[in-house]
Amino acid sequence: MLKVISANLNGIRSAAKKGFFDWMQKQSADFVCVQELKAQAADMTPEFLRPHGYHGHFHYAEKKGYSGVGVYSRYEPDAVQIGFGCAEFDAEGRYVQCDFGKLSVISVYCPSGSSSEERQQAKFRFLEVFLPHLEKLRACGQEVVICGDWNIAHKAIDLKNWKSNQKNSGFLPEERAWMSRVLGDVGWVDVYRALHPETTGDAYTWWSNRGQAWANNVGWRIDYHVSTPNLASKASAASIYKTERFSDHAPLTVEYNGASVFMGA
């Protein structure tokens, strides 16, 4: 079995103070994909770089206190790819890929467009250039899981107030159509939704810090495991951890039975 966790930390230093790495150690996961480090290489302590003996590989944003992603693994990867080949978004620290035999584990942080129209247009540019990369990945012959914050709630079932959010970033028709294409024509699988096709409130992974969103479970499902179909077929359990709060997101864990064979194990 392979156990894979995705967690948007909303600042690695903040999450560490709230006990994230203590919790991570108890999970005994094979891979932990993290997003929104909000840190540069100089900020990374030994605890952040190699917590509890895990190997860490990171993509930092050029802008201080912004974005950044990482993959922690129990095993040293055969190869590591930092960025996906687009200068505009590679400067923002949004993609790291680690290869282990026939298995590739990717941490991704897709842009949010909620802060301004300028950032929404940047988000649309990201989706435009990321789609061909997803198509190439899908055709590369590897088994792949892409974990992260995609900043898109795919369907009405994926957020509490879907009617009032149809004109808001994260639930725009263009964003949802893009996600449908990724999960349709391109052939990727939304692993959580494959296991829990009708779950609503228990599926949310992010809650706004405004108002009483957390207390009232006014959430969104924007964190995903998106995988190749063969790997997705081996997923046996998916859970969202809400007992402790390390950030405004909750960690998403998926267990894949028999998937260690892809690593040659």
Order of alpha helices (4+ residues) and beta strands (2+ residues): beta-alpha-alpha-beta-alpha-beta-beta-beta-alpha-beta-beta-alpha-beta-alpha-beta-alpha-beta-beta-beta-alpha-beta-beta
